[in-house]
């Protein structure tokens, strides 16, 4: 479906025009301010409804009380009237092959079904990335929810980032001595042995002192044998017992070796604690690395699922894709592509968004060089789309010349 005829009166900068396109490439030529853009506005006002009202706030020519746009789309006739008071009326007439006409109910709904929000590739290219993404998603019949995939990917990516942060925060693991045991040695047994020996040595010292005391007593009593005979016998008996006890206990033992061992065991245990801390640190880093790699695989699987779904969707341009932010071309944001790539991609996308109404508007066409104009012309010919294109100057062969709001060469 294309525009067979366009008529407009008192719309924007137009006085009255009647244009019947001759081929798929409709060039609107003229000087700046002549009304070329108003021709494109008129088409959009006729079709766009609320979408057009939002972008074209003043439809009437200055000083006029009413105006209209009529489009002949072949089997549909569209007429939209505008008044100075801001009211509009729309009538869409369906025409059969036999020429029988009937008024269409819910006319704006019918028009909305024919076109997208974008008839102008430059408008699509200039749209916000999220709006581009939403329009392109509307084209696709995907068996997965890309927004859900993106949300899952972000959740896993954030989790992986946190795992990576924790692993980095652990720092470098010091050297681990595999020769050290994991269990710290107990000092209590050695301490008990030291205390036992000290107690025994005290007993030995007491015994030795007792022997010495008894010896002195014997010596004193020797001078008093007659008077202290009974005491002497008793003392001799006690001395005998003391001597036997001293012999039984043996010589005193040194605690120096045990005390040195106690000092060494604390030093060893300190090393064991450091070693065990390093083992735990290493185990934590290994676990975090495993979690990180698992999350990375999950992200890769989500990306693969998204890429496979988009690949099956038969997008209108090779290399076109979608990420969570917008539309991509060859893996980069569409806005980062060259101007030629952006124009071609926007043309193909705009065409895909408007498969029924095969009409595309190209504003500011004078800004395009010969290479870009050829891209547009070749596309219009190859894909059978009607491209309405404005240029400053006299235009090429077959151009519609607009002068002061009217067609001057028709």
Order of alpha helices (4+ residues) and beta strands (2+ residues): beta-beta-beta-alpha-alpha-beta-beta-beta-beta-alpha-alpha-alpha-alpha-alpha-alpha-alpha-beta-beta-beta-alpha-beta-alpha-beta-beta-beta
